[in-house]
């Protein structure tokens, strides 16, 4: 259902207005105060924008008000303090500006208060002490600081308390454990410290959802505990300094989510783990521990409803554990799994993300993976020992967005069936033994942005075959360390419009979003794409690929001829590497147009002539290498060129001037650059008049971006959180 709210008439007898989950847009009309009889207003999970009108505070009969999950902005009007009959107030997940909200303390009949992600700042507000009828309180995803106050114990009716994703610090007060009615307690992702005794938690007999993950807590477990503690549905104990599997888990047969990642649990996964939530478990995360294997691995993991399995970054050995047919996300990267991919994987018709990277798996990639084309969006088999030809993995209608088969032993040609992957965004076949000519037909893929073919056995010339193969969105291409010949592809440089745009304000990462919901929780996850590429003379791993990054690496091939001037049209480039080829002619002056360029490597070619002084206008340039060519004349001075060392120019006997020891014959020639050539069509200011502060700013920005894109490190590529569920949030 779509639309917008009209102006309301004074005579309206409306008592109930529920638009939750629709796509209504626009603002909430100020005439809403004409709905004098309204008891319930629920416009949650829509697309409403603008300010919340203060006239809303005139609805004296209102009992239930839900504005959550919209795009409202500004202040929440204090006139809402007049809604004295209100029992349910939910404003979470909007763009509110925070500010003083003491007026909420006057709404003493409230039983449900949702203030998540509304830019609250400072300590937990004391006005909450007045709301003694509360049974649900969420303050998550804000900027709260300070300690958790002990006065929470006075809110004795609380069944749900969510304080996660803020900046709270200090220990968890023991008074929290006096709230015997608690069913949900989320304190995740803060800076809480101290030792927490498990027995304190197990006193809360009604507790079914507990989130303590990602703090600085140390959870002390009692391995001999055999009591009848609470039956958990959601249990998040990541980063709790656990050194073993807590014994109380043996009795948890109703678990739906278990997160024990980023702990210090060693050894083998015990047999009794298979009995946990056998019919209910949908998410299991044991990643980033010191696990080595399974005491007795089952043929198929026994959790009949498992959707998400995360075992990555351990030391797990042996064959891959086979998940049940319900699985959607399967992560076992960074382990020591060996052997073939079991044929049973081809029956996982709901599988969306398969990450087996960084293991020691071998054999051929199963042809039957093509059976998963209608569901699979991520296929990551990087850095294993797979051999043989790449299977025809894409059928018509394929949903694959990212394929990474790099760093294996694959051979043969690139399969033509990849043309069926019409939503493919990233294809990485680097560091294999693939023998083929340039797969120009990939240029028909409308969404392809990243193409990595580095370190294979590709050969032949790169010719642009026609207008249907233009790579319309390509912005990163790496063909380095192959045997390509002929001239650089002039036509492609004219066609690659994805490299011509400058999008500085959109600093996002390439990723695929997915998730699922159960009756108990909702999961949002973002899988970030990654790659390996040479930048600034070093091979670097990009754990995340910035959306604004644009790069061409044709190094270490057999390209010949001149550098085409059309390369100057690719104004969005950050990296350009033509090193280790047989290029001749002059360095094009039009390279000056690459104003975003941070790394330019033309070394080890047969280039001649002078280095164009116009390149000094490239104020983001942080790496420049023209060594081992036949260049002559004066090295340009000023701006970025004052930062480059002599190794950028070595192997060019005809070059002179700083930073080389060899000086030019006429020192007067170094005082200012020559006038601009007609190639650019206009003069530029001499370097001596350039504001030094601008040079430093540009240089700093270039280095900063280089650091950001070159050394991003994350403990995991999958980022996710579980939203609080309570009454009114489905």
C-alpha positions as CSV (number, residue, x, y, z in Angstrom):
1,X,0.0,0.0,0.0
2,X,1.4,3.4,-1.0
3,X,0.2,7.0,-0.7
4,X,0.4,9.9,1.7
5,X,-1.8,11.2,4.5
6,X,-4.4,13.9,3.6
7,X,-5.4,16.8,5.7
8,X,-7.8,15.5,8.4
9,X,-11.3,17.0,8.9
10,X,-12.5,18.1,12.4
11,X,-15.6,15.9,12.2
12,X,-13.6,12.7,11.8
13,X,-14.7,10.0,14.4
14,X,-11.6,7.9,13.7
15,X,-10.3,5.9,16.7
16,X,-7.7,3.6,15.1
17,X,-5.2,4.5,12.4
18,X,-2.7,1.7,11.5
19,X,-0.4,2.0,8.5
20,X,2.5,-0.1,9.8
21,X,4.6,-1.7,7.1
22,X,3.2,0.2,4.2
23,X,5.2,2.6,1.9
24,X,3.3,5.7,2.8
25,X,5.5,8.8,2.3
26,X,5.4,12.5,3.0
27,X,4.8,14.2,6.3
28,X,2.4,13.8,9.2
29,X,-0.1,16.6,8.7
30,X,-0.5,19.2,11.4
31,X,-4.2,18.7,11.1
32,X,-3.8,15.3,12.9
33,X,-5.1,17.2,16.0
34,X,-8.5,17.0,14.4
35,X,-8.7,13.3,15.1
36,X,-10.0,14.0,18.6
37,X,-11.2,10.5,19.2
38,X,-8.0,8.7,18.1
39,X,-6.8,6.0,20.6
40,X,-4.1,4.4,18.5
41,X,-1.8,5.8,15.8
42,X,0.7,3.3,14.3
43,X,2.6,4.5,11.3
44,X,5.7,2.4,12.0
45,X,8.0,1.0,9.3
46,X,6.9,3.4,6.6
47,X,8.7,6.2,4.7
48,X,7.4,9.3,6.5
49,X,9.7,12.3,6.6
50,X,9.9,15.8,8.1
51,X,9.1,17.1,11.5
52,X,6.6,15.5,13.9
53,X,3.9,18.2,14.3
54,X,3.5,19.6,17.8
55,X,-0.3,19.4,17.3
56,X,0.1,15.7,17.9
57,X,0.1,16.6,21.6
58,X,-3.5,17.6,21.4
59,X,-4.8,14.0,21.0
60,X,-5.8,13.6,24.6
61,X,-7.4,10.2,24.0
62,X,-4.3,8.7,22.5
63,X,-3.2,5.5,24.3
64,X,-0.8,3.9,21.6
65,X,1.6,6.0,19.5
66,X,4.2,4.3,17.2
67,X,6.3,6.4,14.9
68,X,9.3,4.0,14.7
69,X,11.3,3.1,11.7
70,X,10.7,6.2,9.6
71,X,12.7,9.2,8.5
72,X,11.4,11.8,10.9
73,X,13.9,14.5,11.8
74,X,14.3,17.5,14.2
75,X,13.2,17.4,17.8
76,X,10.4,15.2,19.2
77,X,7.9,17.8,20.2
78,X,7.6,18.3,24.0
79,X,3.9,18.8,23.5
80,X,3.6,15.1,23.7
81,X,3.8,15.5,27.4
82,X,0.1,16.3,27.3
83,X,-0.7,12.7,26.2
84,X,-1.5,11.8,29.8
85,X,-3.3,8.6,28.8
86,X,-0.4,7.2,26.7
87,X,0.7,3.7,27.7
88,X,2.7,2.9,24.5
89,X,5.3,5.3,23.0
90,X,7.6,4.1,20.3
91,X,9.8,6.5,18.3
92,X,12.9,4.3,17.6
93,X,14.9,4.3,14.4
94,X,14.4,7.8,13.1
95,X,16.6,10.7,12.4
96,X,15.7,12.8,15.4
97,X,18.2,15.3,16.8
98,X,18.1,14.0,20.3
99,X,17.9,16.9,22.8
100,X,16.1,17.3,26.1
101,X,13.4,14.8,26.6
102,X,12.6,15.3,30.3
103,X,8.9,15.7,29.4
104,X,8.6,12.0,28.9
105,X,8.9,11.7,32.7
106,X,5.3,13.1,32.9
107,X,3.9,10.2,31.0
108,X,3.6,8.0,34.1
109,X,1.2,5.5,32.6
110,X,3.7,4.3,30.0
111,X,4.3,0.6,29.9
112,X,6.3,0.6,26.7
113,X,9.0,3.1,25.8
114,X,11.1,2.7,22.7
115,X,13.9,5.4,22.2
116,X,16.4,3.4,20.1
117,X,18.6,5.2,17.6
118,X,17.2,8.7,18.0
119,X,20.6,10.4,18.8
120,X,20.3,10.4,22.6
121,X,23.5,11.7,24.2
122,X,24.8,11.9,27.8
123,X,24.0,9.6,30.7
124,X,20.9,7.5,30.9
125,X,18.2,10.0,31.7
126,X,16.9,10.2,35.2
127,X,13.3,11.0,34.1
128,X,13.0,7.2,33.7
129,X,12.7,6.8,37.5
130,X,9.2,8.3,37.2
131,X,8.0,5.6,34.9
132,X,7.4,2.8,37.4
133,X,4.8,1.1,35.2
134,X,7.3,0.3,32.4
135,X,7.6,-3.3,31.3
136,X,9.6,-2.5,28.1
137,X,12.5,0.0,27.7
138,X,14.8,0.2,24.7
139,X,17.6,2.9,24.5
140,X,19.8,1.0,22.0
141,X,21.9,2.5,19.2
142,X,22.4,5.8,20.8
143,X,25.4,7.7,22.2
144,X,24.8,7.2,25.9
145,X,27.7,7.4,28.3
146,X,28.4,6.9,31.9
147,X,27.5,3.9,34.0
148,X,24.3,1.8,34.2
149,X,22.5,3.4,37.2
150,X,21.5,1.3,40.2
151,X,18.0,2.9,40.2
152,X,16.9,0.5,37.5
153,X,16.0,-1.9,40.3
154,X,13.0,0.4,41.1
155,X,11.5,-0.4,37.7
156,X,10.3,-3.7,39.1
157,X,7.8,-4.4,36.3
158,X,10.5,-4.5,33.6
159,X,10.4,-7.5,31.4
160,X,12.6,-6.1,28.6
161,X,15.6,-3.8,29.1
162,X,17.8,-3.0,26.0
163,X,20.8,-0.7,26.5
164,X,23.0,-2.0,23.8
165,X,25.1,-0.3,21.1
166,X,26.1,2.8,23.1
167,X,29.2,3.9,25.1
168,X,28.2,2.8,28.6
169,X,31.1,1.7,30.8
170,X,31.8,0.3,34.2
171,X,30.5,-2.9,35.8
172,X,27.0,-4.2,35.4
173,X,25.3,-3.2,38.7
174,X,24.1,-6.1,40.8
175,X,20.7,-4.4,41.2
176,X,20.0,-5.4,37.6
177,X,19.7,-9.0,38.7
178,X,17.0,-8.0,41.2
179,X,14.6,-7.4,38.2
180,X,13.2,-10.9,38.5
181,X,10.6,-10.3,35.8
182,X,13.2,-9.7,33.1
183,X,12.7,-11.8,30.0
184,X,15.0,-9.8,27.7
185,X,18.3,-8.1,28.7
186,X,20.5,-6.6,26.0
187,X,23.7,-4.8,27.1
188,X,25.7,-5.8,24.0
189,X,28.3,-3.6,22.3
190,X,29.2,-1.1,25.0
191,X,32.4,-0.7,27.1
192,X,31.2,-2.6,30.1
193,X,33.9,-4.2,32.3
194,X,34.4,-6.4,35.2
195,X,33.8,-10.0,36.2
196,X,30.3,-11.3,35.9
197,X,29.3,-14.5,37.7
198,X,27.1,-16.8,35.7
199,X,25.1,-17.7,38.8
200,X,23.9,-14.1,38.9
201,X,22.4,-14.4,35.5
202,X,20.8,-17.8,36.1
203,X,18.8,-16.3,39.0
204,X,16.7,-14.5,36.4
205,X,14.4,-17.5,35.8
206,X,12.2,-15.8,33.3
207,X,15.1,-14.6,31.1
208,X,14.9,-15.9,27.5
209,X,17.0,-13.3,25.6
210,X,20.4,-12.3,26.9
211,X,22.9,-10.2,24.9
212,X,26.2,-9.4,26.6
213,X,28.4,-9.6,23.5
214,X,31.2,-7.2,22.5
215,X,32.0,-5.6,25.8
216,X,35.1,-6.1,28.0
217,X,33.4,-8.4,30.4
218,X,34.7,-11.7,31.8
219,X,32.0,-14.2,32.3
220,X,32.8,-16.7,35.1
221,X,31.1,-20.0,34.3
222,X,30.7,-22.9,36.7
223,X,31.4,-26.1,34.9
224,X,29.6,-28.1,37.6
225,X,26.4,-26.2,37.3
226,X,23.5,-28.6,36.8
227,X,20.6,-26.4,38.0
228,X,17.4,-25.5,36.3
229,X,18.4,-22.1,35.0
230,X,16.4,-20.1,32.4
231,X,15.6,-21.5,29.0
232,X,17.2,-19.2,26.5
233,X,16.0,-18.4,23.0
234,X,18.7,-15.8,22.3
235,X,22.1,-16.0,23.9
236,X,24.9,-13.6,22.9
237,X,28.1,-14.2,24.8
238,X,30.7,-13.0,22.2
239,X,33.9,-11.4,23.6
240,X,33.2,-12.5,27.1
241,X,36.6,-14.1,27.7
242,X,35.1,-17.5,27.8
243,X,37.8,-20.3,28.0
244,X,35.4,-23.2,27.6
245,X,31.9,-24.1,26.5
246,X,29.6,-23.1,29.4
247,X,28.2,-26.3,31.0
248,X,24.7,-24.8,31.4
249,X,24.3,-24.9,27.6
250,X,23.7,-28.6,27.8
251,X,20.2,-28.0,28.9
252,X,19.4,-25.3,26.4
253,X,17.0,-27.2,24.1
254,X,15.0,-24.1,23.0
255,X,17.8,-21.9,21.7
256,X,17.3,-20.1,18.5
257,X,20.5,-17.9,18.4
258,X,23.8,-18.8,20.0
259,X,26.8,-16.4,19.6
260,X,30.1,-17.5,21.3
261,X,32.5,-15.8,18.9
262,X,35.6,-13.9,19.8
263,X,36.3,-15.9,22.9
264,X,39.2,-18.2,23.9
265,X,37.5,-21.5,23.6
266,X,40.1,-24.2,22.6
267,X,40.0,-27.8,21.5
268,X,37.3,-29.8,19.9
269,X,33.6,-29.0,19.7
270,X,31.9,-31.5,22.2
271,X,29.3,-34.0,21.1
272,X,26.7,-32.5,23.4
273,X,26.6,-29.4,21.3
274,X,24.5,-31.2,18.8
275,X,21.6,-31.4,21.3
276,X,21.4,-27.7,21.7
277,X,18.2,-26.3,20.1
278,X,18.0,-29.3,17.8
279,X,14.6,-28.3,16.5
280,X,14.9,-24.5,17.1
281,X,18.4,-23.3,16.5
282,X,18.6,-20.9,13.5
283,X,21.9,-19.1,14.1
284,X,25.2,-20.6,15.5
285,X,28.4,-18.4,15.7
286,X,31.5,-20.0,17.1
287,X,34.0,-17.9,15.0
288,X,37.3,-16.4,16.3
289,X,38.1,-19.0,18.9
290,X,40.8,-21.7,19.1
291,X,38.7,-24.6,18.1
292,X,40.5,-27.5,16.3
293,X,37.8,-29.9,15.3
294,X,34.8,-32.0,16.4
295,X,34.8,-34.8,18.9
296,X,32.5,-36.8,16.6
297,X,31.4,-34.9,13.5
298,X,27.9,-35.8,12.2
299,X,27.3,-36.6,8.6
300,X,24.9,-33.7,8.4
301,X,24.7,-31.0,11.2
302,X,21.5,-32.0,13.1
303,X,19.9,-28.5,13.5
304,X,16.9,-28.9,11.3
305,X,16.1,-25.2,11.0
306,X,19.7,-23.8,10.9
307,X,19.9,-20.7,8.7
308,X,23.2,-19.1,9.6
309,X,26.4,-21.0,10.5
310,X,29.6,-19.1,11.4
311,X,32.7,-21.2,12.2
312,X,35.4,-18.9,10.7
313,X,38.8,-18.0,12.0
314,X,39.5,-21.1,14.1
315,X,41.9,-24.0,13.5
316,X,39.2,-26.5,12.5
317,X,40.5,-29.5,10.6
318,X,39.1,-32.4,8.7
319,X,36.3,-32.5,6.1
320,X,33.7,-29.7,5.7
321,X,30.7,-30.1,8.0
322,X,27.6,-30.5,5.9
323,X,24.8,-28.1,7.0
324,X,21.1,-29.0,6.8
325,X,19.0,-28.0,3.8
326,X,17.6,-25.0,5.6
327,X,21.0,-23.2,5.5
328,X,21.3,-19.7,3.9
329,X,24.7,-18.4,5.1
330,X,27.7,-20.7,5.6
331,X,31.0,-19.3,6.8
332,X,34.0,-21.5,7.5
333,X,36.8,-19.2,6.2
334,X,40.2,-19.0,7.8
335,X,40.4,-22.6,9.0
336,X,42.3,-25.8,8.0
337,X,39.5,-27.8,6.5
338,X,40.7,-30.2,3.8
339,X,39.3,-32.6,1.2
340,X,36.7,-32.0,-1.5
341,X,33.4,-30.1,-1.3
342,X,30.9,-32.8,-0.4
343,X,28.3,-33.5,-3.1
344,X,25.6,-32.8,-0.5
345,X,26.3,-29.1,-0.8
346,X,24.7,-29.2,-4.2
347,X,21.3,-29.9,-2.5
348,X,21.4,-26.7,-0.5
349,X,18.7,-24.9,-2.5
350,X,18.3,-22.0,0.0
351,X,22.1,-21.2,0.2
352,X,22.8,-17.5,-0.4
353,X,26.4,-17.0,0.9
354,X,29.1,-19.7,0.7
355,X,32.5,-18.7,2.1
356,X,35.1,-21.5,2.2
357,X,38.1,-19.2,1.7
358,X,41.5,-19.7,3.3
359,X,41.4,-23.4,3.9
360,X,43.3,-26.3,2.3
361,X,40.3,-27.7,0.3
362,X,41.2,-29.5,-2.9
363,X,39.8,-31.4,-5.9
364,X,37.6,-30.0,-8.6
365,X,34.9,-27.4,-7.9
366,X,31.6,-29.5,-8.3
367,X,29.7,-28.9,-11.5
368,X,26.5,-29.2,-9.6
369,X,27.0,-25.9,-7.8
370,X,25.2,-24.5,-10.8
371,X,22.1,-26.0,-9.1
372,X,22.3,-23.2,-6.6
373,X,22.1,-20.3,-9.1
374,X,18.6,-19.4,-8.1
375,X,19.7,-18.7,-4.5
376,X,23.5,-18.2,-4.3
377,X,24.7,-14.6,-4.3
378,X,28.2,-15.0,-2.8
379,X,30.7,-17.7,-3.8
380,X,34.0,-17.3,-2.2
381,X,36.5,-20.2,-2.6
382,X,39.7,-18.0,-2.4
383,X,43.0,-19.4,-1.3
384,X,42.5,-23.2,-1.4
385,X,43.9,-25.9,-3.6
386,X,41.1,-26.4,-6.0
387,X,42.2,-27.6,-9.4
388,X,40.8,-28.4,-12.9
389,X,38.6,-26.3,-15.0
390,X,36.2,-23.7,-13.7
391,X,32.7,-25.3,-13.9
392,X,29.8,-23.8,-15.8
393,X,28.4,-22.4,-12.6
394,X,26.0,-19.8,-14.0
395,X,22.6,-20.6,-15.5
396,X,20.0,-18.1,-16.8
397,X,18.6,-16.2,-13.9
398,X,21.7,-16.6,-11.7
399,X,21.7,-14.4,-8.6
400,X,25.5,-14.4,-8.1
401,X,26.8,-11.0,-7.2
402,X,30.3,-11.9,-6.2
403,X,32.6,-14.8,-7.3
404,X,36.1,-15.2,-5.9
405,X,38.1,-18.2,-7.0
406,X,41.5,-16.6,-6.7
407,X,44.6,-18.2,-5.3
408,X,43.9,-21.7,-6.4
409,X,45.2,-24.1,-9.1
410,X,42.4,-23.7,-11.6
411,X,43.2,-24.0,-15.3
412,X,41.4,-24.0,-18.6
413,X,39.4,-21.1,-20.1
414,X,37.0,-18.7,-18.4
415,X,33.6,-20.4,-18.8
416,X,31.2,-18.6,-21.1
417,X,28.3,-19.3,-18.9
418,X,29.4,-16.3,-16.8
419,X,27.4,-14.2,-19.2
420,X,24.3,-15.5,-17.5
421,X,25.4,-13.9,-14.2
422,X,23.7,-10.6,-15.1
423,X,23.8,-9.2,-11.6
424,X,27.5,-10.0,-11.1
425,X,29.4,-7.1,-9.5
426,X,32.8,-8.6,-8.7
427,X,34.7,-11.5,-10.4
428,X,38.1,-12.4,-9.0
429,X,40.0,-15.2,-10.8
430,X,43.5,-14.0,-9.9
431,X,46.5,-16.2,-9.1
432,X,45.5,-19.4,-10.9
433,X,46.7,-21.2,-14.0
434,X,43.9,-20.1,-16.4
435,X,44.9,-20.1,-20.1
436,X,42.7,-18.0,-22.3
437,X,42.5,-14.8,-24.3
438,X,40.9,-11.7,-22.8
439,X,37.2,-12.5,-22.0
440,X,35.8,-9.5,-23.8
441,X,32.3,-11.0,-23.6
442,X,32.3,-10.2,-19.9
443,X,31.8,-6.6,-21.0
444,X,28.1,-7.4,-21.6
445,X,27.5,-7.8,-17.9
446,X,25.7,-4.7,-16.9
447,X,26.6,-4.6,-13.2
448,X,30.3,-5.8,-13.3
449,X,32.5,-3.3,-11.3
450,X,35.5,-5.4,-10.4
451,X,37.5,-7.7,-12.7
452,X,40.6,-9.4,-11.3
453,X,42.5,-11.7,-13.7
454,X,46.0,-11.1,-12.4
455,X,48.7,-13.8,-12.3
456,X,47.4,-16.3,-14.8
457,X,48.3,-17.4,-18.3
458,X,46.1,-15.0,-20.3
459,X,47.6,-14.1,-23.7
460,X,46.9,-12.2,-26.9
461,X,45.9,-8.7,-27.7
462,X,43.0,-6.9,-26.0
463,X,40.7,-5.6,-28.7
464,X,37.3,-4.0,-28.2
465,X,34.9,-6.2,-30.3
466,X,31.8,-4.0,-30.4
467,X,29.4,-1.8,-28.7
468,X,27.7,-4.6,-26.8
469,X,30.8,-5.3,-24.7
470,X,31.7,-2.0,-23.1
471,X,31.9,-2.9,-19.4
472,X,29.6,-0.1,-18.5
473,X,30.2,-0.1,-14.8
474,X,33.8,-1.4,-14.6
475,X,35.9,0.7,-12.2
476,X,38.6,-1.8,-11.1
477,X,40.5,-4.0,-13.5
478,X,43.7,-6.0,-12.8
479,X,45.3,-7.9,-15.7
480,X,48.9,-7.9,-14.2
481,X,51.3,-10.8,-14.5
482,X,49.9,-12.3,-17.6
483,X,51.1,-12.5,-21.3
484,X,48.9,-9.9,-22.9
485,X,50.4,-8.4,-26.0
486,X,49.7,-5.7,-28.6
487,X,48.7,-2.1,-27.8
488,X,46.9,-0.7,-24.8
489,X,43.1,-0.9,-25.5
490,X,42.4,2.7,-26.6
491,X,38.7,1.9,-27.3
492,X,38.1,0.6,-23.8
493,X,39.6,3.7,-22.2
494,X,37.0,5.7,-24.1
495,X,34.2,3.4,-23.0
496,X,34.8,2.9,-19.3
497,X,32.5,5.5,-18.0
498,X,32.6,3.9,-14.5
499,X,36.2,5.3,-14.2
500,X,35.3,8.7,-15.5
501,X,33.1,9.8,-12.6
502,X,34.3,11.4,-9.3
503,X,32.1,10.4,-6.4
504,X,33.9,11.7,-3.4
505,X,30.9,12.0,-1.2
506,X,29.8,8.4,-1.4
507,X,32.2,6.6,0.8
508,X,30.6,3.2,1.0
509,X,32.0,-0.3,0.6
510,X,31.1,-2.9,-2.0
511,X,28.9,-5.4,-0.2
512,X,25.8,-7.6,-0.4
513,X,23.1,-7.2,2.2
514,X,20.9,-10.0,3.4
515,X,19.1,-11.2,6.5
516,X,16.2,-13.0,7.8
517,X,13.7,-12.8,10.6
518,X,12.2,-15.3,13.1
519,X,9.5,-14.7,15.6
520,X,12.2,-13.9,18.1
521,X,14.8,-11.8,16.3
522,X,15.7,-10.2,13.1
523,X,19.2,-10.4,11.5
524,X,20.8,-7.9,9.1
525,X,24.1,-8.8,7.7
526,X,26.5,-7.1,5.2
527,X,29.0,-9.2,3.4
528,X,31.9,-7.1,2.2
529,X,33.8,-7.9,-1.0
530,X,37.6,-8.1,-0.9
531,X,40.6,-8.3,-3.2
532,X,44.4,-8.3,-3.5
533,X,46.0,-5.7,-5.6
534,X,49.4,-3.9,-6.0
535,X,49.2,-0.3,-4.8
536,X,52.1,2.0,-4.4
537,X,54.6,-0.7,-5.1
538,X,53.3,-3.2,-2.6
539,X,50.8,-6.0,-2.8
540,X,47.9,-5.2,-0.5
541,X,44.9,-7.0,0.7
542,X,41.7,-4.9,0.6
543,X,39.4,-6.5,3.2
544,X,36.8,-4.0,2.0
545,X,36.6,-2.3,-1.4
546,X,35.6,1.3,-1.2
547,X,32.8,2.2,-3.6
548,X,34.8,5.3,-4.8
549,X,38.0,3.4,-5.6
550,X,38.9,3.2,-9.3
551,X,42.0,1.4,-10.5
552,X,43.8,0.0,-13.6
553,X,46.7,-2.4,-13.3
554,X,48.1,-3.8,-16.6
555,X,51.6,-4.3,-15.3
556,X,54.0,-7.2,-16.0
557,X,52.6,-8.0,-19.5
558,X,54.0,-7.5,-23.0
559,X,52.1,-4.4,-24.1
560,X,53.8,-2.2,-26.6
561,X,53.3,1.1,-28.4
562,X,52.4,4.4,-26.9
563,X,50.2,5.3,-23.9
564,X,47.0,6.5,-25.5
565,X,46.0,10.1,-24.6
566,X,42.4,8.7,-24.0
567,X,43.6,7.5,-20.6
568,X,43.3,11.1,-19.6
569,X,39.5,10.8,-19.8
570,X,39.4,8.4,-16.8
571,X,39.3,11.2,-14.3
572,X,38.1,9.1,-11.4
573,X,41.2,6.9,-11.3
574,X,43.1,6.5,-8.0
575,X,45.6,3.9,-9.3
576,X,47.3,3.5,-12.7
577,X,50.0,0.9,-13.2
578,X,51.5,0.2,-16.6
579,X,54.9,-0.9,-15.3
580,X,57.0,-3.8,-16.7
581,X,55.8,-3.7,-20.3
582,X,57.4,-2.5,-23.5
583,X,55.7,0.8,-23.9
584,X,57.3,3.5,-26.0
585,X,56.8,7.2,-26.8
586,X,56.3,10.1,-24.4
587,X,54.3,10.3,-21.2
588,X,51.1,12.0,-22.2
589,X,50.5,15.4,-20.8
590,X,46.8,14.7,-20.5
591,X,47.6,12.5,-17.5
592,X,47.3,15.8,-15.7
593,X,43.5,15.4,-15.9
594,X,43.7,12.4,-13.5
595,X,43.2,14.8,-10.6
596,X,42.2,11.9,-8.2
597,X,45.2,9.8,-9.0
598,X,47.3,8.7,-6.0
599,X,49.6,6.1,-7.5
600,X,51.2,6.2,-11.0
601,X,53.6,3.5,-12.0
602,X,55.2,3.6,-15.5
603,X,58.5,2.0,-14.5
604,X,60.4,-0.6,-16.5
605,X,59.2,0.4,-20.0
606,X,60.9,2.1,-22.9
607,X,59.4,5.6,-22.5
608,X,61.3,8.5,-23.8
609,X,61.2,12.3,-23.7
610,X,60.7,14.5,-20.7
611,X,58.4,14.1,-17.7
612,X,55.6,16.6,-18.3
613,X,55.8,19.3,-15.7
614,X,52.0,19.5,-15.9
615,X,51.9,16.3,-13.7
616,X,52.7,18.5,-10.8
617,X,49.1,19.6,-10.8
618,X,48.1,16.1,-9.6
619,X,47.9,17.1,-6.0
620,X,46.7,13.8,-4.6
621,X,49.7,11.9,-6.1
622,X,51.5,10.0,-3.3
623,X,53.4,7.4,-5.3
624,X,55.2,8.1,-8.6
625,X,57.6,5.7,-10.3
626,X,59.1,6.1,-13.8
627,X,62.3,4.3,-13.1
628,X,64.1,2.2,-15.7
629,X,63.0,4.0,-18.9
630,X,64.7,6.3,-21.4
631,X,63.5,9.6,-20.0
632,X,65.5,12.7,-20.3
633,X,65.6,16.3,-19.1
634,X,64.7,18.1,-15.9
635,X,62.6,16.3,-13.2
636,X,59.6,18.6,-12.5
637,X,59.9,20.4,-9.2
638,X,57.4,21.6,-6.6
639,X,54.2,20.3,-5.1
640,X,53.9,16.5,-4.9
641,X,57.1,16.1,-6.8
642,X,59.1,17.5,-3.8
643,X,58.0,14.4,-1.9
644,X,59.3,11.7,-4.3
645,X,62.7,10.0,-3.7
646,X,65.4,9.2,-6.1
647,X,64.3,5.6,-6.6
648,X,61.3,6.9,-8.5
649,X,63.7,8.0,-11.3
650,X,66.6,5.6,-11.2
651,X,67.6,3.8,-14.4
652,X,67.1,6.9,-16.6
653,X,70.6,8.2,-17.4
654,X,69.2,11.3,-19.2
655,X,67.2,12.6,-16.2
656,X,68.6,15.3,-14.0
657,X,67.7,17.6,-11.1
658,X,66.4,16.9,-7.6
659,X,66.2,14.4,-6.0
660,X,68.9,12.9,-8.2
661,X,72.6,13.8,-7.5
662,X,73.0,14.5,-11.2
663,X,72.3,18.2,-11.8
664,X,71.2,19.7,-15.1
665,X,73.5,21.7,-17.3
666,X,71.7,25.1,-17.0
667,X,70.5,25.7,-13.4
668,X,68.4,28.7,-14.6
669,X,66.0,26.2,-16.3
670,X,64.9,25.0,-12.9
671,X,63.4,28.3,-11.8
672,X,60.0,27.8,-13.4
673,X,58.2,25.3,-15.7
674,X,57.8,25.9,-19.4
675,X,54.4,27.2,-20.7
676,X,51.6,24.7,-21.2
677,X,51.5,22.8,-24.5
678,X,48.6,23.1,-26.9
679,X,47.5,19.6,-25.9
680,X,45.7,21.0,-22.9
681,X,44.7,24.3,-24.4
682,X,45.4,26.6,-21.5
683,X,48.2,27.8,-19.3
684,X,48.7,26.8,-15.7
685,X,50.2,28.8,-12.9
686,X,53.9,28.2,-12.3
687,X,54.7,25.9,-9.4
688,X,56.5,28.7,-7.5
689,X,53.1,30.5,-7.1
690,X,51.3,27.4,-5.8
691,X,50.1,27.7,-2.2
692,X,52.2,25.3,-0.2
693,X,49.3,24.6,2.2
694,X,47.3,23.2,-0.6
695,X,50.1,20.9,-1.6
696,X,50.2,19.5,1.9
697,X,46.5,19.1,2.1
698,X,46.3,17.3,-1.1
699,X,49.3,15.1,-0.2
700,X,47.7,14.3,3.2
701,X,44.4,13.4,1.6
702,X,46.1,11.1,-0.9
703,X,48.0,9.3,1.8
704,X,44.9,9.1,4.0
705,X,42.8,7.5,1.3
706,X,45.7,5.1,0.5
707,X,45.9,4.0,4.1
708,X,42.1,3.6,4.3
709,X,41.8,1.5,1.2
710,X,45.1,-0.3,1.6
711,X,45.2,-1.4,5.2
712,X,41.6,-1.9,6.2
713,X,41.5,-4.7,8.8
714,X,38.3,-6.2,10.2
715,X,38.0,-9.2,12.5
716,X,35.2,-10.4,10.2
717,X,33.8,-9.4,6.8
718,X,30.3,-10.1,7.9
719,X,28.8,-7.3,10.1
720,X,25.5,-7.9,11.7
721,X,23.3,-7.0,14.6
722,X,20.1,-8.5,16.0
723,X,17.4,-5.9,16.6
724,X,15.4,-5.9,19.8
725,X,12.0,-7.4,19.4
726,X,9.2,-6.5,21.8
727,X,5.6,-5.7,21.7
728,X,4.8,-3.5,18.7
729,X,7.9,-4.6,16.8
730,X,7.4,-7.5,14.5
